[in-house]
Amino acid sequence: MSSAASEDLYSESLRIESKIIYADLRVNARGRYLKLSETGSKRLRSTVLLPGPGIKWVYSLIDYYIGECAAGRQPANKELAVENKVFHFSAGSNERGRFLRISESGVSHSSGRHTLVIPCGGEELTGWVALRDCIRRVAALDEGEQQPGAAPQEQQQPGEGSSEPQQPQLLDVTVGPVVGPGHPPPSLTTSPQGTPVLSCHGRRVFFDVGSTVRGSYMRITEVAHQDRSTIVIPAVAVPQFREAVDTCATLLEQQAQQQPQQQQPQQPPQQLPQQPPTQRHQQQQQPRH
């Protein structure tokens, strides 16, 4: 998600041990998003861009890591899937203490993942608590519970009275390794040239027509991340290509109908009752006529 032509709605900074964390709620043509950045004396600035639907999930995930570590348990690694991105969460420790690692992978970064490493802030986990409360204020603003331009609330330690906006609802992030709103459903739009564009799971497929001295053709171009691939179908083969696509669609429907049946547990084969050893021996000793 590009930050170009973006408007700032809310900004806040936190100092956690030797690092400064910046949280900026912004909006552009694609909607609202949260820009989280961290910088330190021995680390270059790193940034992740979180689409708006994932803000409450990050708030809930940080609360999960606080609760698990405070209880003396090792929290599980989590993945947050939102729009065309996946955010990876994990907790670790080194000689300086505990830390929370948040990595982003998606179509907006050609260099791979962008990673934040958030120190816990001591035995009381005050650094994580401050970050969670900051995300809570951002989530409240994103839901319209604060007006844009309101001054950020003063940071408070756990247990102190708070006049912060109403706490957003915590979401269940314990159900499995992958959480979040997931990818948006596939959509079909029209390009300025009047040709269709299919968008699905971070990929875009462009359908174009053209002609050369050798005749007319249909060109299909898939763009995923920084990769681009193209196939060209001659106009005379378009009817057969359409038939092949219809055949594949039918096979996929049949496969989807068979999968629930395959997932049903199979009953173990019934075993015949065994005869007593003496009876089996007598049957084996009977002479043949």
Backbone as JSON, one array per atom type, in Angstrom:
{
  "sequence": "MSSAASEDLYSESLRIESKIIYADLRVNARGRYLKLSETGSKRLRSTVLLPGPGIKWVYSLIDYYIGECAAGRQPANKELAVENKVFHFSAGSNERGRFLRISESGVSHSSGRHTLVIPCGGEELTGWVALRDCIRRVAALDEGEQQPGAAPQEQQQPGEGSSEPQQPQLLDVTVGPVVGPGHPPPSLTTSPQGTPVLSCHGRRVFFDVGSTVRGSYMRITEVAHQDRSTIVIPAVAVPQFREAVDTCATLLEQQAQQQPQQQQPQQPPQQLPQQPPTQRHQQQQQPRH",
  "N": [[0.85, -1.19, 0.0], [0.78, 2.03, -0.99], [2.14, 5.08, 0.34], [1.8, 7.44, -0.95], [0.29, 10.58, -1.74], [-1.19, 10.81, 0.65], [-3.16, 11.51, 3.55], [-2.63, 12.72, 6.79], [-4.15, 11.52, 9.71], [-3.84, 10.99, 12.41], [-1.21, 10.99, 14.75], [1.4, 9.57, 16.67], [4.04, 9.02, 18.99], [6.29, 6.76, 20.63], [8.62, 6.06, 23.18], [10.52, 3.31, 23.73], [12.62, 1.71, 25.69], [15.66, 1.8, 24.07], [14.6, 2.59, 21.67], [12.48, 4.32, 19.32], [9.12, 4.42, 18.58], [6.89, 5.0, 15.99], [3.58, 5.81, 15.26], [1.27, 6.24, 12.82], [-1.79, 7.17, 11.65], [-3.24, 7.1, 8.56], [-4.8, 8.18, 5.47], [-5.65, 7.36, 2.16], [-6.4, 7.11, -1.36], [-7.18, 4.47, -1.39], [-8.13, 3.94, 1.1], [-8.1, 3.87, 4.74], [-5.07, 3.44, 6.63], [-2.53, 2.1, 8.79], [0.59, 3.28, 9.63], [3.39, 1.95, 10.91], [6.42, 2.54, 12.44], [9.84, 2.04, 13.4], [12.81, 3.09, 15.03], [16.22, 3.15, 15.98], [19.32, 3.58, 17.87], [21.2, 1.81, 16.86], [20.04, 0.71, 14.66], [18.58, 0.82, 11.48], [15.82, 2.78, 10.25], [12.73, 1.15, 10.11], [9.69, 0.09, 8.57], [6.26, -0.83, 8.59], [3.22, -1.22, 6.82], [-0.06, -1.17, 7.56], [-3.17, -2.23, 6.49], [-6.4, -0.69, 7.04], [-8.54, -2.56, 7.94], [-7.07, -4.35, 9.49], [-6.24, -3.19, 11.86], [-7.54, -3.47, 14.4], [-7.04, -6.16, 14.76], [-4.26, -6.25, 15.12], [-4.09, -4.84, 17.51], [-5.43, -6.7, 19.17], [-3.72, -8.9, 18.93], [-1.29, -7.97, 20.08], [-2.19, -7.61, 22.69], [-2.69, -10.28, 23.27], [-0.05, -11.35, 23.29], [1.01, -9.96, 25.45], [-0.57, -10.94, 27.57], [0.04, -13.74, 27.53], [2.84, -13.81, 27.99], [2.98, -12.48, 30.45], [1.76, -14.35, 32.04], [3.66, -16.29, 32.15], [3.83, -18.06, 30.05], [4.83, -19.43, 26.86], [4.13, -17.67, 24.06], [2.4, -18.49, 21.01], [3.55, -18.42, 17.58], [2.11, -16.2, 15.22], [0.13, -15.44, 12.33], [-1.13, -12.75, 10.51], [-3.52, -12.23, 8.21], [-4.44, -9.94, 5.88], [-6.12, -8.19, 3.45], [-3.98, -7.91, 0.73], [-1.74, -8.75, 2.06], [0.47, -10.32, 4.46], [1.12, -10.51, 7.86], [3.59, -11.29, 10.18], [3.9, -12.5, 13.43], [5.88, -12.88, 16.3], [7.35, -13.86, 19.41], [10.32, -13.39, 21.25], [13.54, -13.7, 22.9], [16.57, -12.27, 24.16], [19.92, -11.4, 25.31], [19.31, -8.87, 26.16], [16.69, -8.88, 26.87], [13.12, -9.53, 26.51], [11.41, -9.49, 23.32], [9.17, -8.38, 20.73], [8.51, -9.42, 17.54], [7.47, -8.12, 14.49], [6.64, -8.71, 11.28], [6.23, -7.81, 7.87], [4.94, -9.02, 4.86], [4.23, -8.8, 1.46], [2.65, -7.39, -1.49], [3.69, -4.87, -1.74], [6.35, -4.49, -1.24], [9.28, -5.0, -2.81], [11.64, -5.94, -1.86], [11.29, -7.95, -0.06], [10.5, -8.95, 3.27], [9.53, -6.45, 5.67], [10.52, -5.51, 8.88], [9.69, -5.07, 12.3], [11.1, -4.73, 15.53], [10.16, -4.94, 18.69], [10.98, -3.91, 21.87], [10.27, -5.31, 25.14], [10.2, -3.64, 27.35], [10.88, -4.16, 29.97], [10.37, -6.14, 33.03], [7.7, -5.75, 33.65], [6.55, -5.47, 31.23], [6.06, -2.97, 30.07], [6.64, -1.62, 27.75], [5.37, -3.04, 25.63], [2.78, -2.79, 26.58], [2.4, -0.01, 26.38], [2.54, 0.25, 23.58], [0.34, -1.32, 22.84], [-1.75, 0.22, 23.96], [-1.47, 2.52, 22.45], [-2.13, 1.56, 19.86], [-4.73, 0.98, 20.46], [-5.87, 3.52, 20.74], [-5.61, 4.41, 18.13], [-7.25, 2.54, 16.83], [-9.7, 3.24, 17.95], [-10.04, 5.8, 16.88], [-10.14, 5.14, 14.19], [-12.57, 3.87, 14.11], [-14.21, 5.97, 14.43], [-14.57, 6.96, 16.96], [-13.08, 8.96, 17.98], [-12.45, 12.31, 17.02], [-10.85, 13.41, 14.03], [-7.66, 14.94, 14.39], [-7.62, 15.26, 17.1], [-5.83, 15.64, 20.15], [-3.24, 13.41, 21.13], [-3.61, 11.1, 23.85], [-2.1, 11.28, 27.09], [0.52, 9.07, 27.96], [0.02, 6.32, 30.15], [0.74, 4.33, 33.0], [0.15, 0.82, 33.57], [-2.75, 0.1, 35.46], [-3.24, 2.67, 36.39], [-5.63, 5.38, 36.5], [-7.65, 6.15, 33.63], [-8.51, 8.25, 30.97], [-9.0, 7.59, 28.39], [-10.33, 6.9, 25.09], [-13.18, 4.74, 24.53], [-12.5, 1.3, 24.92], [-11.66, -0.69, 22.17], [-13.27, -3.68, 20.96], [-11.83, -6.75, 21.86], [-10.5, -9.18, 19.69], [-10.74, -12.67, 18.9], [-7.8, -14.3, 18.89], [-6.68, -16.7, 19.35], [-7.44, -19.0, 18.09], [-6.05, -20.29, 16.07], [-3.04, -20.62, 14.01], [-3.21, -18.71, 11.97], [-4.81, -15.67, 11.61], [-7.25, -12.99, 11.3], [-8.94, -10.72, 8.97], [-8.57, -11.73, 6.44], [-8.23, -12.28, 2.85], [-9.72, -10.04, 0.47], [-12.77, -10.68, -1.4], [-12.66, -12.01, -4.81], [-12.61, -9.66, -7.51], [-14.0, -8.08, -10.38], [-13.18, -5.68, -12.65], [-13.17, -2.86, -14.91], [-10.88, -1.74, -17.29], [-9.43, 1.47, -18.34], [-9.38, 1.19, -21.09], [-11.51, -0.35, -21.61], [-11.34, -3.08, -21.27], [-11.46, -6.17, -19.35], [-10.39, -6.5, -15.88], [-9.12, -8.64, -13.56], [-9.0, -9.06, -10.11], [-7.45, -10.69, -7.42], [-6.49, -12.05, -4.38], [-4.13, -10.48, -4.06], [-3.18, -10.51, -6.63], [-3.33, -9.39, -10.01], [-5.05, -9.7, -13.02], [-4.9, -8.98, -16.35], [-6.85, -8.54, -19.19], [-6.47, -8.2, -22.53], [-6.91, -7.05, -25.93], [-5.65, -7.16, -29.28], [-3.86, -6.57, -32.37], [-1.74, -7.68, -35.02], [0.42, -7.85, -37.9], [0.13, -10.49, -38.35], [-2.35, -11.15, -37.51], [-5.3, -10.98, -35.34], [-5.43, -11.05, -31.69], [-5.71, -12.24, -28.26], [-4.48, -11.08, -25.23], [-3.31, -12.13, -22.11], [-2.34, -11.04, -19.05], [-0.66, -11.55, -16.06], [-0.06, -10.06, -12.96], [1.81, -10.23, -10.16], [3.07, -9.42, -7.06], [6.29, -8.45, -7.77], [6.43, -9.73, -10.12], [5.68, -10.59, -13.5], [3.76, -12.13, -15.94], [2.85, -13.37, -19.18], [0.49, -14.54, -21.54], [-0.41, -15.27, -24.92], [-3.19, -15.55, -26.94], [-4.17, -16.58, -30.05], [-6.7, -15.1, -32.14], [-8.25, -16.93, -33.58], [-8.21, -19.14, -31.95], [-9.56, -18.51, -29.68], [-12.3, -19.4, -29.17], [-11.84, -22.18, -28.56], [-10.16, -21.84, -26.4], [-11.89, -20.67, -24.56], [-13.64, -22.82, -24.22], [-11.91, -24.63, -22.98], [-11.42, -23.28, -20.55], [-14.01, -23.35, -19.46], [-14.27, -26.12, -19.13], [-12.28, -26.62, -17.18], [-13.4, -25.13, -15.08], [-15.7, -26.63, -14.54], [-14.51, -29.03, -13.68], [-13.25, -28.12, -11.35], [-15.49, -27.47, -9.79], [-16.57, -30.03, -9.45], [-14.48, -31.18, -8.01], [-14.57, -29.65, -5.67], [-17.0, -30.51, -4.64], [-16.43, -33.15, -4.05], [-14.51, -33.06, -2.06], [-15.59, -32.61, 0.65], [-16.69, -35.17, 1.08], [-14.42, -36.77, 1.01], [-13.16, -35.94, 3.3], [-14.61, -37.01, 5.36], [-14.47, -39.21, 8.13], [-13.34, -42.53, 7.7], [-15.0, -45.61, 8.33], [-13.68, -48.17, 10.35], [-12.79, -51.4, 9.02], [-15.0, -54.14, 9.57], [-14.28, -56.82, 11.68], [-14.33, -60.34, 11.46], [-15.77, -62.55, 13.87], [-13.54, -64.39, 15.87], [-12.99, -67.89, 16.0], [-12.91, -70.25, 18.66], [-9.74, -71.75, 19.58], [-9.78, -74.59, 19.76], [-12.04, -75.32, 18.3], [-11.33, -74.43, 15.73], [-9.22, -76.15, 15.28], [-10.47, -78.63, 15.21], [-12.03, -78.35, 12.89], [-10.04, -78.19, 10.96], [-9.06, -80.76, 11.06], [-11.01, -82.37, 9.97], [-11.84, -84.94, 7.69], [-11.64, -84.93, 4.1], [-14.24, -85.57, 1.78]],
  "CA": [[0.0, 0.0, 0.0], [1.65, 3.2, -1.11], [1.81, 6.22, 1.18], [1.74, 8.63, -1.77], [-0.97, 11.31, -1.72], [-1.87, 10.4, 1.86], [-3.49, 12.55, 4.52], [-2.43, 12.28, 8.16], [-5.3, 11.66, 10.59], [-3.44, 10.88, 13.81], [0.2, 10.6, 14.88], [1.85, 9.4, 18.05], [5.36, 8.38, 19.1], [6.58, 6.13, 21.91], [10.0, 5.65, 23.43], [10.59, 2.04, 24.44], [14.04, 1.46, 25.89], [16.5, 2.64, 23.21], [13.95, 2.75, 20.38], [11.32, 5.2, 19.2], [8.09, 3.82, 17.73], [5.98, 5.99, 15.43], [2.3, 5.27, 14.79], [0.59, 7.27, 12.04], [-3.0, 6.76, 10.94], [-3.32, 7.88, 7.33], [-5.85, 7.79, 4.52], [-5.41, 7.7, 0.77], [-7.51, 6.73, -2.23], [-7.58, 3.08, -1.12], [-8.71, 3.83, 2.43], [-7.25, 4.16, 5.88], [-4.05, 2.46, 6.96], [-1.66, 2.45, 9.9], [2.02, 3.21, 9.34], [4.16, 1.72, 12.11], [7.86, 2.63, 12.17], [10.72, 2.01, 14.57], [14.18, 3.48, 14.77], [17.07, 3.07, 17.16], [20.68, 4.07, 17.67], [21.97, 0.82, 16.13], [19.15, 0.04, 13.7], [17.97, 1.73, 10.53], [14.37, 2.91, 10.35], [11.97, 0.1, 9.43], [8.29, 0.49, 8.54], [5.24, -1.72, 8.05], [1.99, -0.51, 6.47], [-1.16, -2.07, 7.91], [-4.48, -1.77, 6.03], [-7.35, -0.38, 8.11], [-9.24, -3.69, 8.55], [-6.21, -5.14, 10.36], [-5.77, -2.46, 13.04], [-8.06, -4.11, 15.61], [-6.38, -7.45, 14.91], [-2.95, -6.01, 15.72], [-4.37, -4.51, 18.91], [-5.77, -7.94, 19.87], [-2.53, -9.75, 18.96], [-0.36, -7.46, 21.09], [-2.78, -7.95, 23.99], [-2.47, -11.72, 23.46], [1.34, -11.59, 23.66], [1.19, -9.45, 26.81], [-1.19, -11.87, 28.5], [0.76, -15.0, 27.58], [4.15, -13.63, 28.64], [2.75, -12.14, 31.86], [1.39, -15.6, 32.73], [4.77, -17.21, 32.12], [3.71, -19.03, 28.95], [5.45, -19.06, 25.6], [3.05, -17.48, 23.08], [2.61, -19.11, 19.69], [3.72, -17.54, 16.43], [0.84, -15.91, 14.58], [0.12, -14.73, 11.05], [-2.32, -11.92, 10.28], [-3.79, -12.08, 6.77], [-5.35, -8.82, 5.63], [-6.03, -7.76, 2.06], [-2.98, -8.63, -0.04], [-0.53, -8.83, 2.87], [0.53, -11.21, 5.61], [1.98, -9.99, 8.92], [4.07, -12.39, 11.0], [4.13, -12.09, 14.81], [6.57, -13.87, 17.12], [8.0, -13.32, 20.6], [11.6, -14.03, 21.54], [14.32, -13.07, 23.96], [18.03, -12.29, 24.05], [20.55, -10.94, 26.55], [18.74, -7.58, 26.57], [15.31, -9.08, 27.34], [12.13, -10.0, 25.55], [11.05, -8.6, 22.22], [8.09, -8.81, 19.84], [8.89, -9.19, 16.16], [6.35, -7.98, 13.56], [7.17, -8.65, 9.91], [5.23, -7.65, 6.81], [5.26, -9.5, 3.52], [3.11, -8.51, 0.58], [2.99, -6.93, -2.84], [4.18, -3.5, -1.78], [7.79, -4.41, -1.0], [10.01, -5.93, -3.67], [12.84, -6.43, -1.18], [10.94, -8.98, 0.9], [9.81, -8.53, 4.48], [9.95, -5.35, 6.52], [10.4, -6.07, 10.22], [9.82, -4.28, 13.51], [11.48, -5.48, 16.73], [9.67, -4.09, 19.77], [11.39, -4.38, 23.19], [9.13, -5.44, 26.06], [10.19, -2.54, 28.3], [11.15, -4.6, 31.35], [9.59, -7.26, 33.56], [6.27, -5.41, 33.64], [6.12, -5.4, 29.82], [5.48, -1.64, 29.88], [6.78, -1.21, 26.35], [4.28, -3.65, 24.88], [1.52, -2.2, 27.05], [2.28, 1.32, 25.77], [2.23, 0.08, 22.16], [-1.05, -1.78, 22.74], [-2.65, 1.35, 24.23], [-1.38, 3.41, 21.29], [-2.95, 0.95, 18.8], [-6.13, 1.11, 20.89], [-6.33, 4.87, 20.41], [-5.73, 4.46, 16.68], [-8.44, 1.77, 16.47], [-10.87, 4.03, 18.33], [-10.18, 6.86, 15.89], [-10.53, 4.52, 12.93], [-13.99, 3.56, 14.22], [-14.96, 7.21, 14.57], [-14.81, 7.27, 18.36], [-12.4, 10.23, 18.19], [-12.47, 13.18, 15.86], [-9.51, 13.67, 13.51], [-6.98, 16.12, 14.9], [-7.61, 15.29, 18.56], [-4.49, 15.45, 20.69], [-3.06, 12.09, 21.72], [-3.69, 11.06, 25.3], [-0.82, 11.08, 27.77], [0.76, 7.68, 28.28], [-0.17, 6.0, 31.55], [1.21, 3.02, 33.38], [-0.95, -0.08, 33.87], [-3.35, 0.25, 36.77], [-3.62, 4.04, 36.65], [-6.88, 5.79, 35.89], [-7.48, 6.52, 32.23], [-9.62, 8.94, 30.32], [-8.85, 7.3, 26.98], [-11.59, 6.52, 24.47], [-13.67, 3.41, 24.81], [-11.62, 0.25, 24.43], [-12.25, -1.52, 21.11], [-13.48, -5.06, 21.32], [-10.74, -7.66, 21.56], [-10.86, -10.26, 18.8], [-10.16, -13.96, 19.3], [-6.61, -14.61, 18.09], [-6.12, -17.95, 19.88], [-8.06, -20.15, 17.44], [-5.14, -20.97, 15.16], [-1.84, -19.84, 13.67], [-3.53, -17.65, 11.01], [-5.98, -14.91, 12.03], [-7.45, -11.77, 10.53], [-10.08, -10.68, 8.04], [-8.27, -12.48, 5.23], [-8.19, -11.58, 1.58], [-11.03, -9.65, -0.04], [-13.24, -11.58, -2.47], [-12.23, -11.61, -6.16], [-13.41, -8.59, -8.13], [-13.8, -7.88, -11.82], [-13.38, -4.28, -13.0], [-12.94, -2.52, -16.32], [-9.77, -0.82, -17.49], [-9.81, 2.63, -19.17], [-9.54, 0.78, -22.49], [-12.73, -1.13, -21.73], [-11.08, -4.51, -21.12], [-11.64, -6.58, -17.95], [-9.25, -6.68, -14.99], [-9.49, -9.52, -12.45], [-8.16, -8.9, -8.92], [-7.68, -11.8, -6.5], [-5.39, -12.44, -3.5], [-2.92, -9.73, -4.36], [-2.81, -10.64, -8.03], [-4.2, -8.75, -10.99], [-4.98, -10.35, -14.34], [-5.38, -8.05, -17.36], [-7.27, -9.15, -20.46], [-6.37, -7.19, -23.58], [-6.99, -7.52, -27.31], [-4.82, -6.38, -30.19], [-3.66, -7.17, -33.69], [-0.48, -7.46, -35.71], [0.34, -8.26, -39.31], [-0.2, -11.9, -38.38], [-3.74, -11.34, -37.14], [-5.76, -10.51, -34.03], [-5.07, -11.93, -30.58], [-6.06, -11.86, -26.89], [-3.32, -11.17, -24.36], [-3.64, -12.24, -20.69], [-1.15, -10.69, -18.28], [-0.8, -11.68, -14.61], [0.9, -9.28, -12.19], [1.83, -10.64, -8.76], [4.27, -8.88, -6.45], [7.06, -7.78, -8.81], [6.5, -10.66, -11.24], [4.7, -10.38, -14.57], [3.78, -13.2, -16.94], [1.88, -13.08, -20.24], [0.23, -15.51, -22.59], [-1.1, -14.68, -26.08], [-4.08, -16.51, -27.59], [-4.64, -16.09, -31.36], [-8.15, -14.93, -32.19], [-8.9, -18.14, -34.1], [-8.22, -20.15, -30.91], [-10.3, -18.04, -28.51], [-13.41, -20.3, -28.8], [-11.31, -23.36, -27.9], [-9.65, -21.42, -25.09], [-13.06, -20.51, -23.7], [-14.12, -24.16, -23.89], [-10.97, -25.21, -22.01], [-11.68, -22.65, -19.26], [-15.27, -23.91, -18.95], [-14.0, -27.49, -18.68], [-11.57, -26.53, -15.91], [-14.34, -24.66, -14.06], [-16.53, -27.77, -14.19], [-13.69, -29.95, -12.89], [-13.05, -27.53, -10.02], [-16.74, -27.64, -9.06], [-16.66, -31.43, -9.06], [-13.49, -31.41, -6.97], [-15.06, -29.03, -4.44], [-18.08, -31.35, -4.12], [-15.87, -34.4, -3.56], [-13.64, -32.86, -0.9], [-16.24, -32.92, 1.93], [-16.84, -36.6, 1.22], [-13.13, -37.35, 1.32], [-12.76, -35.57, 4.64], [-15.35, -37.76, 6.34], [-13.65, -40.33, 8.61], [-13.75, -43.83, 7.22], [-15.26, -46.58, 9.36], [-12.74, -49.3, 10.26], [-13.44, -52.62, 8.54], [-15.47, -55.04, 10.6], [-13.55, -58.08, 11.77], [-15.15, -61.51, 11.75], [-15.45, -63.11, 15.19], [-12.61, -65.51, 15.82], [-13.44, -69.12, 16.62], [-11.97, -70.78, 19.67], [-8.69, -72.57, 18.97], [-10.14, -76.01, 19.69], [-12.99, -75.51, 17.21], [-10.59, -74.31, 14.48], [-8.4, -77.36, 15.1], [-11.35, -79.71, 14.81], [-12.42, -78.14, 11.5], [-8.9, -78.49, 10.1], [-8.81, -82.19, 11.08], [-12.08, -83.11, 9.33], [-11.38, -85.49, 6.42], [-12.35, -84.54, 2.91], [-15.01, -86.66, 1.16]],
  "C": [[0.88, 1.23, 0.0], [1.17, 4.31, -0.2], [1.73, 7.51, 0.39], [0.35, 9.23, -1.71], [-1.82, 10.9, -0.53], [-2.1, 11.6, 2.77], [-3.32, 11.99, 5.92], [-3.69, 12.55, 8.97], [-4.9, 11.69, 12.05], [-1.99, 10.41, 13.85], [0.55, 10.53, 16.36], [3.2, 8.7, 18.02], [5.55, 7.87, 20.52], [8.07, 5.88, 22.0], [9.98, 4.4, 24.28], [12.05, 1.63, 24.49], [14.84, 2.36, 24.95], [15.86, 2.94, 21.86], [12.79, 3.74, 20.47], [10.37, 4.56, 18.19], [7.16, 4.93, 17.29], [4.73, 5.27, 14.9], [1.54, 6.4, 14.11], [-0.61, 6.65, 11.34], [-3.17, 7.68, 9.75], [-4.46, 7.38, 6.46], [-5.4, 8.22, 3.13], [-6.59, 7.19, -0.07], [-8.02, 5.33, -1.96], [-8.18, 2.91, 0.26], [-7.71, 4.16, 3.51], [-6.22, 3.04, 6.09], [-3.19, 3.01, 8.08], [-0.21, 2.24, 9.48], [2.76, 3.11, 10.67], [5.65, 1.71, 11.74], [8.62, 2.54, 13.47], [12.12, 2.39, 14.14], [14.95, 3.42, 16.09], [18.48, 3.5, 16.83], [21.51, 3.1, 16.83], [21.14, 0.11, 15.07], [18.55, 1.09, 12.78], [16.45, 1.73, 10.69], [13.7, 1.8, 9.51], [10.48, 0.41, 9.6], [7.45, -0.66, 8.01], [3.98, -0.89, 7.85], [0.84, -1.48, 6.62], [-2.47, -1.51, 7.38], [-5.46, -1.62, 7.2], [-8.04, -1.58, 8.73], [-8.38, -4.52, 9.5], [-5.82, -4.46, 11.65], [-6.26, -3.12, 14.33], [-7.45, -5.48, 15.83], [-5.0, -7.29, 15.52], [-3.1, -5.66, 17.19], [-4.63, -5.79, 19.71], [-4.55, -8.86, 19.97], [-1.52, -9.27, 20.01], [-0.88, -7.75, 22.49], [-2.59, -9.43, 24.29], [-1.04, -11.99, 23.92], [1.63, -11.07, 25.07], [0.64, -10.45, 27.82], [-0.43, -13.18, 28.64], [2.1, -14.86, 28.31], [3.99, -13.28, 30.12], [2.39, -13.38, 32.67], [2.51, -16.62, 32.73], [4.7, -18.27, 31.05], [4.41, -18.51, 27.71], [4.36, -18.88, 24.55], [3.42, -18.09, 21.73], [2.89, -18.03, 18.64], [2.37, -17.4, 15.72], [1.08, -15.24, 13.23], [-1.21, -14.01, 10.91], [-2.46, -11.7, 8.78], [-4.82, -10.97, 6.59], [-5.06, -8.26, 4.25], [-4.94, -8.57, 1.34], [-1.67, -8.81, 0.73], [-0.68, -9.88, 3.95], [1.53, -10.63, 6.6], [2.3, -11.14, 9.87], [4.43, -11.85, 12.39], [4.84, -13.23, 15.54], [7.24, -13.16, 18.28], [9.28, -14.1, 20.85], [12.31, -13.31, 22.66], [15.8, -13.18, 23.62], [18.62, -11.75, 25.34], [19.98, -9.61, 27.04], [17.29, -7.72, 27.03], [14.4, -9.58, 26.23], [11.88, -8.98, 24.46], [9.91, -9.23, 21.43], [8.49, -8.44, 18.42], [7.62, -9.17, 15.29], [6.93, -7.79, 12.17], [6.02, -8.57, 8.92], [5.76, -8.24, 5.52], [4.03, -9.3, 2.66], [3.59, -7.91, -0.71], [3.65, -5.57, -2.86], [5.69, -3.39, -1.62], [8.48, -5.44, -1.87], [11.21, -6.53, -2.96], [12.52, -7.49, -0.14], [10.22, -8.4, 2.1], [10.4, -7.24, 5.05], [9.6, -5.73, 7.94], [10.55, -4.99, 11.28], [10.21, -5.19, 14.65], [11.19, -4.57, 17.92], [10.14, -4.64, 21.11], [10.19, -4.42, 24.14], [9.06, -4.3, 27.05], [10.41, -2.94, 29.73], [10.22, -5.73, 31.78], [8.09, -7.0, 33.54], [5.71, -5.26, 32.23], [5.52, -4.03, 29.47], [5.61, -1.15, 28.44], [5.66, -1.76, 25.48], [2.93, -3.06, 25.28], [1.32, -0.82, 26.43], [1.94, 1.22, 24.29], [0.78, -0.38, 21.98], [-2.02, -0.62, 22.95], [-2.63, 2.35, 23.08], [-2.24, 2.87, 20.14], [-4.42, 1.05, 19.17], [-6.67, 2.49, 20.54], [-6.51, 5.02, 18.9], [-6.99, 3.72, 16.23], [-9.71, 2.54, 16.82], [-11.11, 5.15, 17.33], [-10.66, 6.29, 14.56], [-12.01, 4.15, 12.93], [-14.84, 4.81, 14.42], [-15.26, 7.59, 15.99], [-14.04, 8.5, 18.81], [-12.5, 11.04, 16.92], [-11.06, 13.39, 15.34], [-8.94, 14.97, 14.05], [-6.97, 16.2, 16.4], [-6.21, 14.99, 19.06], [-4.37, 14.07, 21.3], [-3.07, 12.16, 23.23], [-2.3, 10.8, 25.88], [-0.67, 9.61, 28.14], [0.62, 7.47, 29.78], [0.3, 4.59, 31.8], [0.01, 2.13, 33.69], [-1.44, 0.1, 35.3], [-3.76, 1.67, 37.1], [-4.95, 4.35, 35.98], [-6.66, 6.31, 34.49], [-8.74, 7.21, 31.74], [-9.6, 8.7, 28.83], [-10.19, 6.89, 26.39], [-11.95, 5.08, 24.78], [-12.8, 2.35, 24.15], [-12.3, -0.54, 23.33], [-12.37, -2.97, 21.56], [-12.28, -5.91, 20.92], [-11.26, -8.81, 20.69], [-10.14, -11.53, 19.21], [-9.01, -14.31, 18.36], [-5.98, -15.92, 18.54], [-6.58, -19.18, 19.1], [-7.11, -20.9, 16.53], [-3.96, -20.1, 14.82], [-2.1, -18.68, 12.73], [-4.83, -16.99, 11.45], [-6.16, -13.73, 11.09], [-8.62, -11.84, 9.6], [-9.84, -11.42, 6.75], [-8.29, -11.61, 3.99], [-9.59, -11.15, 1.16], [-11.47, -10.59, -1.14], [-12.75, -11.11, -3.83], [-13.18, -10.56, -6.73], [-13.02, -8.46, -9.59], [-14.16, -6.44, -12.16], [-13.04, -4.09, -14.47], [-11.81, -1.5, -16.41], [-10.23, 0.39, -18.3], [-10.0, 2.27, -20.64], [-10.78, -0.08, -22.7], [-12.53, -2.63, -21.62], [-11.16, -4.9, -19.65], [-10.32, -6.73, -17.21], [-9.74, -7.49, -13.79], [-8.49, -9.33, -11.31], [-8.5, -10.01, -7.93], [-6.41, -12.1, -5.73], [-4.07, -11.76, -3.86], [-2.43, -9.85, -5.78], [-3.81, -9.87, -8.89], [-3.96, -9.39, -12.35], [-5.65, -9.41, -15.34], [-5.69, -8.82, -18.64], [-7.29, -8.05, -21.52], [-6.51, -7.85, -24.95], [-6.14, -6.6, -28.18], [-4.68, -7.1, -31.52], [-2.28, -6.8, -34.21], [-0.67, -7.85, -37.17], [-0.04, -9.72, -39.44], [-1.63, -12.18, -37.93], [-4.05, -10.81, -35.74], [-5.44, -11.53, -32.95], [-5.69, -11.39, -29.29], [-4.83, -12.08, -26.02], [-3.8, -11.17, -22.91], [-2.35, -12.04, -19.91], [-1.46, -10.78, -16.79], [0.32, -10.9, -13.93], [0.75, -9.67, -10.73], [3.15, -10.22, -8.15], [5.03, -8.08, -7.53], [7.19, -8.65, -10.08], [5.38, -10.37, -12.24], [4.87, -11.51, -15.59], [2.63, -12.98, -17.91], [1.73, -14.29, -21.15], [-0.58, -14.82, -23.68], [-1.89, -15.78, -26.76], [-4.5, -15.93, -28.94], [-6.17, -16.05, -31.4], [-8.86, -16.2, -32.66], [-9.02, -19.23, -33.04], [-9.0, -19.72, -29.68], [-11.5, -18.93, -28.18], [-12.94, -21.57, -28.09], [-10.76, -23.02, -26.52], [-10.8, -21.25, -24.1], [-13.61, -21.88, -23.28], [-13.21, -24.82, -22.86], [-11.18, -24.61, -20.62], [-12.96, -23.19, -18.65], [-15.07, -25.33, -18.43], [-13.29, -27.49, -17.33], [-12.49, -26.07, -14.79], [-15.25, -25.8, -13.61], [-15.76, -28.77, -13.33], [-13.45, -29.42, -11.49], [-14.31, -27.66, -9.18], [-16.91, -29.08, -8.59], [-15.68, -31.74, -7.93], [-13.95, -30.83, -5.64], [-16.18, -29.86, -3.81], [-17.55, -32.65, -3.53], [-15.05, -34.23, -2.3], [-14.35, -33.11, 0.42], [-16.42, -34.42, 2.16], [-15.52, -37.27, 1.58], [-12.68, -37.05, 2.73], [-13.51, -36.33, 5.72], [-14.52, -38.96, 6.8], [-14.22, -41.66, 8.13], [-13.94, -44.79, 8.4], [-14.26, -47.72, 9.24], [-13.47, -50.55, 9.8], [-13.82, -53.54, 9.69], [-14.7, -56.36, 10.53], [-14.5, -59.21, 12.13], [-14.79, -62.06, 13.12], [-14.57, -64.35, 15.05], [-13.19, -66.71, 16.57], [-12.44, -69.56, 17.69], [-10.94, -71.68, 19.02], [-9.08, -74.03, 18.8], [-11.08, -76.26, 18.52], [-12.3, -75.39, 15.87], [-9.79, -75.58, 14.21], [-9.25, -78.53, 14.64], [-11.75, -79.58, 13.35], [-11.27, -78.48, 10.56], [-8.65, -80.0, 10.0], [-9.89, -83.0, 10.39], [-11.6, -83.61, 7.98], [-12.24, -85.01, 5.27], [-13.05, -85.77, 2.31], [-14.88, -86.55, -0.33]]
}
